[in-house]
Amino acid sequence: MTLARIPPLQTLRAFEAAVRLRSFTRAADELALTQGAVSQHVRALEAQLGIELFARERTGAEPTAQAHALALQIRQGLSVLERAFGATSASRRKHANATSHAARETRLMVSVLPSVATRWLAPRLPRFHARHPEIALDIKPSTHLARLDGRDRIDVALRYGPGTWPGLSSDKLMDEEVFPVASPAFRGGKLPRRFADLAGCKLLVHTTQPWEPWFQAAGLDLSVPPDAPSFDEANRLLEAAVKGAGIALARRSLIEAELADGRLVRLWKRSIVDVHAHYLVWRADSAKLAAIDALRAWLHGEIAAPAVKRARLTRTRVAAGQASLSAPPKQTTRRH
């Protein structure tokens, strides 16, 4: 894309916010625009690129996989611009300090699955930049396994797998809980109530996330039909589920937004812990070990935060219950 064809900054901001928030209305509120203005910006970008970035349904507009990938790149570009203009607006002395700091900045090239990049990592990146302004993360979404041998320029990778990769160091970040989800509008709102009802439902399949382990945990003697829709990327699988195309076996970390806003619902409490887990992977002889250690510590903190919050909430509820039990009974006035 030549410089003359770069869309206006406001268009890029409107598009990035619409993808990140998955809502034109919330994007408009964040940017102090009207919903119509955000929609106009998005349509202008689609016209320029010649592709549809949002699948427009009666229930709203859902960003496509291409939209997620483009928004991630725009988000990184906007972060670079903010840092650049922040430096030029400072005084000469501060500018000199900033220039010296920039010279010491460490850039980490991070390979990560597109679904993890857009659905889990991207919303958290501003917190990393705020804590570690001396480290620039260059996110490279890809379904291909990065070699980390210098030829692909990747310094560190977020991988979902067994945890053992010859010649590489790895650190387990978190396990993954897996369970069935569906759109509330699936089959006109007639969602399955019993496990056995799945036999009459269309199941969506991820090529690396088989249904069989969950079937076994649920005590079902069931197999997926050979003609079931199959997806090799989790973003596309979940987009299909949101549109009501079928029931998906989903990883909890990837559907936080959809569960929160009701676009997907969890069908039952029954879940399994997948045999694979999330790992950070790097070379032990990397020249950027200090920055990699900082990224590791931050990732562990981000993963632990929800658990700590849930524990505090549980303690609060327990304390409230104990206080209620120990409180003296209310005095009542008898009428004779």
C-alpha positions as CSV (number, residue, x, y, z in Angstrom):
1,M,0.0,0.0,0.0
2,T,1.5,3.4,-1.0
3,L,1.5,6.4,1.3
4,A,-1.2,8.1,-0.7
5,R,-3.6,5.2,-0.2
6,I,-3.2,5.0,3.6
7,P,-6.7,5.6,5.1
8,P,-7.3,8.5,7.4
9,L,-6.2,8.0,11.0
10,Q,-9.8,8.4,12.2
11,T,-10.9,5.6,9.9
12,L,-8.2,3.3,11.3
13,R,-9.2,4.2,14.9
14,A,-12.9,3.6,14.3
15,F,-12.2,0.3,12.6
16,E,-9.8,-0.9,15.3
17,A,-12.2,0.0,18.1
18,A,-15.1,-1.7,16.3
19,V,-13.2,-5.0,16.0
20,R,-11.7,-4.8,19.5
21,L,-15.1,-4.0,21.1
22,R,-17.1,-6.1,18.6
23,S,-19.7,-3.4,18.4
24,F,-20.1,-0.2,16.4
25,T,-22.1,1.3,19.2
26,R,-19.4,0.8,21.9
27,A,-16.8,2.0,19.4
28,A,-18.8,5.1,18.9
29,D,-19.0,5.7,22.6
30,E,-15.3,5.2,23.1
31,L,-14.3,7.6,20.3
32,A,-17.1,10.2,21.0
33,L,-18.6,9.6,17.5
34,T,-22.0,8.5,16.3
35,Q,-22.7,4.9,15.4
36,G,-23.4,6.0,11.8
37,A,-20.0,7.7,11.6
38,V,-18.2,4.5,12.8
39,S,-20.2,2.5,10.2
40,Q,-19.2,5.0,7.5
41,H,-15.5,4.7,8.4
42,V,-15.7,0.9,8.2
43,R,-17.5,0.9,4.9
44,A,-15.0,3.3,3.5
45,L,-12.1,1.0,4.5
46,E,-13.9,-2.0,3.1
47,A,-14.4,-0.1,-0.2
48,Q,-10.7,0.8,-0.3
49,L,-9.5,-2.8,0.4
50,G,-12.2,-4.4,-1.7
51,I,-13.1,-6.9,1.0
52,E,-15.9,-7.3,3.6
53,L,-14.4,-6.9,7.1
54,F,-17.6,-7.5,9.0
55,A,-20.3,-10.1,8.4
56,R,-23.5,-8.2,8.8
57,E,-26.3,-10.2,10.4
58,R,-29.7,-9.2,11.9
59,T,-28.1,-9.5,15.4
60,G,-25.2,-7.2,14.5
61,A,-21.9,-7.0,12.7
62,E,-19.3,-9.7,13.4
63,P,-15.6,-9.0,12.4
64,T,-14.1,-11.5,10.1
65,A,-10.8,-13.3,10.5
66,Q,-9.2,-10.8,8.1
67,A,-10.6,-8.0,10.2
68,H,-9.0,-9.4,13.4
69,A,-5.6,-9.7,11.7
70,L,-5.8,-6.2,10.2
71,A,-6.9,-4.7,13.5
72,L,-4.0,-6.2,15.3
73,Q,-1.6,-4.6,12.9
74,I,-3.3,-1.3,13.1
75,R,-3.3,-1.5,16.9
76,Q,0.5,-1.9,16.9
77,G,0.9,0.9,14.4
78,L,-1.2,3.3,16.5
79,S,0.9,2.4,19.6
80,V,4.1,3.3,17.6
81,L,2.5,6.6,16.6
82,E,1.5,7.5,20.1
83,R,5.0,6.9,21.4
84,A,6.5,8.9,18.5
85,F,4.2,11.9,19.0
86,G,4.7,11.7,22.8
87,A,8.4,12.0,22.3
88,T,8.3,15.0,19.9
89,S,5.9,16.9,22.2
90,A,8.4,16.8,25.1
91,S,11.1,19.4,25.8
92,R,14.6,19.1,24.2
93,R,16.0,17.5,27.4
94,K,13.2,15.0,27.6
95,H,13.5,14.4,23.9
96,A,17.1,13.6,24.4
97,N,16.3,11.2,27.2
98,A,13.6,9.6,25.1
99,T,16.0,9.2,22.2
100,S,18.6,7.6,24.5
101,H,15.8,5.3,26.0
102,A,14.7,4.3,22.5
103,A,18.3,3.3,21.6
104,R,18.1,0.9,24.6
105,E,14.7,-0.4,23.7
106,T,14.4,-4.2,23.2
107,R,12.2,-5.5,20.4
108,L,10.7,-8.9,20.8
109,M,9.2,-10.7,17.8
110,V,6.4,-12.9,19.1
111,S,4.8,-15.7,17.2
112,V,1.3,-16.6,18.3
113,L,-1.8,-18.3,16.9
114,P,-4.2,-15.8,15.3
115,S,-7.0,-16.7,17.6
116,V,-4.9,-16.3,20.8
117,A,-3.5,-13.0,19.4
118,T,-6.8,-11.4,18.7
119,R,-9.0,-12.9,21.4
120,W,-6.7,-13.1,24.4
121,L,-3.4,-11.2,23.9
122,A,-4.4,-8.1,22.0
123,P,-6.8,-6.7,24.6
124,R,-4.1,-7.0,27.3
125,L,-1.2,-5.5,25.3
126,P,-1.7,-1.9,26.5
127,R,-1.1,-3.1,30.1
128,F,2.2,-4.7,29.0
129,H,3.3,-1.5,27.2
130,A,2.4,0.6,30.3
131,R,4.5,-1.7,32.6
132,H,7.4,-2.3,30.2
133,P,7.8,0.8,27.9
134,E,11.4,-0.4,27.3
135,I,10.2,-3.5,25.5
136,A,8.4,-3.3,22.1
137,L,6.4,-6.4,21.2
138,D,6.1,-7.2,17.5
139,I,3.2,-9.7,17.3
140,K,3.3,-12.1,14.4
141,P,0.0,-14.1,14.1
142,S,0.5,-17.4,12.3
143,T,-0.8,-21.0,12.3
144,H,2.7,-22.1,11.3
145,L,5.1,-23.3,13.9
146,A,7.9,-20.7,14.2
147,R,11.4,-22.2,14.0
148,L,13.1,-19.7,16.4
149,D,16.4,-20.5,14.7
150,G,17.1,-17.0,13.6
151,R,15.9,-17.5,10.0
152,D,12.3,-16.4,10.8
153,R,13.5,-13.6,13.1
154,I,11.1,-14.8,15.9
155,D,12.4,-14.4,19.4
156,V,9.7,-16.0,21.4
157,A,6.5,-17.9,20.7
158,L,3.2,-18.5,22.5
159,R,2.3,-22.1,21.6
160,Y,-0.7,-24.3,22.3
161,G,0.6,-27.9,22.5
162,P,2.2,-30.7,24.5
163,G,4.9,-28.6,26.1
164,T,8.0,-30.4,24.7
165,W,9.8,-28.9,21.7
166,P,13.4,-30.2,21.1
167,G,16.1,-27.7,21.5
168,L,13.8,-25.0,23.0
169,S,13.0,-23.9,26.5
170,S,9.4,-23.7,27.5
171,D,7.3,-22.4,30.4
172,K,3.7,-23.6,31.0
173,L,1.4,-20.6,31.2
174,M,-2.1,-22.1,31.7
175,D,-4.2,-25.2,31.1
176,E,-7.3,-24.9,28.9
177,E,-10.8,-25.7,29.9
178,V,-12.9,-27.0,27.0
179,F,-16.7,-27.2,26.8
180,P,-19.6,-26.9,24.2
181,V,-21.0,-23.5,23.3
182,A,-23.7,-22.2,21.0
183,S,-25.5,-19.1,19.9
184,P,-28.7,-18.4,21.8
185,A,-30.4,-18.3,18.4
186,F,-29.2,-21.8,17.4
187,R,-32.2,-23.8,16.0
188,G,-34.4,-20.9,16.7
189,G,-33.5,-20.8,20.4
190,K,-34.2,-24.5,21.0
191,L,-30.9,-25.4,22.6
192,P,-30.1,-29.0,23.6
193,R,-31.0,-29.8,27.2
194,R,-29.5,-33.2,27.7
195,F,-26.1,-34.5,26.6
196,A,-27.8,-37.1,24.4
197,D,-29.5,-34.3,22.5
198,L,-26.2,-33.6,20.8
199,A,-26.9,-36.5,18.5
200,G,-29.5,-34.4,16.7
201,C,-27.4,-31.3,16.5
202,K,-25.0,-30.0,14.0
203,L,-21.5,-30.1,15.5
204,L,-18.7,-27.8,14.4
205,V,-15.2,-29.4,14.4
206,H,-11.8,-27.9,14.9
207,T,-9.2,-30.0,13.2
208,T,-6.9,-30.1,16.3
209,Q,-9.7,-30.1,19.0
210,P,-11.6,-33.4,18.7
211,W,-15.0,-33.9,20.4
212,E,-14.3,-37.4,21.5
213,P,-12.6,-36.6,24.9
214,W,-15.6,-34.4,25.9
215,F,-18.0,-37.2,24.7
216,Q,-16.2,-39.6,27.0
217,A,-16.3,-37.2,30.0
218,A,-20.1,-36.8,29.4
219,G,-20.6,-40.6,29.2
220,L,-21.7,-40.4,25.6
221,D,-21.3,-43.2,23.0
222,L,-21.3,-40.7,20.2
223,S,-19.1,-39.8,17.2
224,V,-19.0,-36.7,15.0
225,P,-20.6,-37.2,11.5
226,P,-18.0,-37.3,8.7
227,D,-19.7,-34.4,6.9
228,A,-19.6,-32.1,10.0
229,P,-18.3,-28.6,9.1
230,S,-14.5,-28.5,9.9
231,F,-12.3,-25.6,10.6
232,D,-8.5,-25.3,10.8
233,E,-8.5,-22.0,12.7
234,A,-10.4,-21.2,16.0
235,N,-11.5,-17.7,14.9
236,R,-13.5,-19.2,12.0
237,L,-14.9,-21.9,14.2
238,L,-16.2,-19.4,16.7
239,E,-17.5,-17.0,14.1
240,A,-19.6,-19.9,12.7
241,A,-20.9,-20.7,16.2
242,V,-21.9,-17.1,16.8
243,K,-23.8,-17.1,13.5
244,G,-25.8,-20.1,14.7
245,A,-24.2,-22.6,12.3
246,G,-23.8,-25.2,15.0
247,I,-22.4,-26.2,18.4
248,A,-18.6,-25.7,18.9
249,L,-16.3,-27.2,21.4
250,A,-14.6,-24.1,22.6
251,R,-11.5,-23.1,24.7
252,R,-12.5,-20.8,27.6
253,S,-9.6,-18.4,27.0
254,L,-10.9,-17.6,23.5
255,I,-14.5,-16.8,24.2
256,E,-14.4,-14.4,27.1
257,A,-16.0,-11.6,25.1
258,E,-18.7,-13.8,23.5
259,L,-19.8,-15.3,26.9
260,A,-19.8,-11.8,28.5
261,D,-22.1,-10.2,26.0
262,G,-24.3,-13.3,25.4
263,R,-23.4,-14.0,21.8
264,L,-22.4,-17.5,22.9
265,V,-23.8,-19.5,25.8
266,R,-22.2,-22.4,27.6
267,L,-24.5,-25.4,27.3
268,W,-23.6,-27.4,30.4
269,K,-21.2,-27.2,33.4
270,R,-19.4,-30.4,32.2
271,S,-16.0,-29.5,30.8
272,I,-12.6,-31.1,30.3
273,V,-9.0,-29.9,30.7
274,D,-7.4,-30.3,27.3
275,V,-4.3,-32.5,26.9
276,H,-2.6,-29.5,25.4
277,A,-1.9,-26.2,27.2
278,H,-0.5,-22.8,26.6
279,Y,3.3,-22.3,26.7
280,L,5.9,-19.6,26.2
281,V,8.8,-21.0,24.1
282,W,12.2,-19.5,23.4
283,R,15.8,-20.4,22.8
284,A,18.0,-20.7,25.9
285,D,20.9,-18.9,24.1
286,S,18.7,-15.9,23.1
287,A,20.4,-12.5,23.4
288,K,17.1,-11.1,24.7
289,L,16.6,-13.3,27.8
290,A,16.0,-10.3,30.1
291,A,13.1,-9.1,27.9
292,I,11.7,-12.6,27.6
293,D,11.8,-13.0,31.4
294,A,9.8,-9.8,31.7
295,L,7.3,-11.1,29.2
296,R,7.0,-14.4,31.1
297,A,6.4,-12.7,34.4
298,W,3.8,-10.4,32.9
299,L,1.9,-13.2,31.3
300,H,1.8,-15.2,34.5
301,G,0.5,-12.1,36.3
302,E,-2.3,-11.6,33.7
303,I,-3.3,-15.3,33.9
304,A,-3.3,-15.3,37.7
305,A,-5.3,-12.0,38.0
306,P,-8.8,-13.6,37.3
307,A,-8.1,-16.4,39.7
308,V,-7.2,-14.0,42.4
309,K,-10.3,-12.0,41.8
310,R,-12.5,-15.1,42.0
311,A,-10.8,-16.1,45.2
312,R,-11.4,-12.7,46.8
313,L,-15.0,-12.8,45.7
314,T,-15.4,-16.3,47.3
315,R,-13.8,-15.1,50.5
316,T,-16.2,-12.1,50.6
317,R,-19.2,-14.3,50.1
318,V,-18.1,-16.7,52.8
319,A,-17.4,-13.9,55.2
320,A,-20.8,-12.4,54.5
321,G,-22.5,-15.8,55.1
322,Q,-20.6,-16.3,58.4
323,A,-21.6,-12.9,59.5
324,S,-25.2,-13.7,58.7
325,L,-25.1,-16.9,60.7
326,S,-23.5,-15.3,63.7
327,A,-25.8,-12.3,63.8
328,P,-28.4,-12.3,66.6
329,P,-32.0,-13.0,65.4
330,K,-34.1,-9.9,64.7
331,Q,-36.5,-9.1,67.5
332,T,-40.1,-9.4,66.5
333,T,-43.1,-7.8,68.2
334,R,-45.9,-10.2,69.0
335,R,-49.5,-9.1,68.7
336,H,-51.9,-10.5,71.2
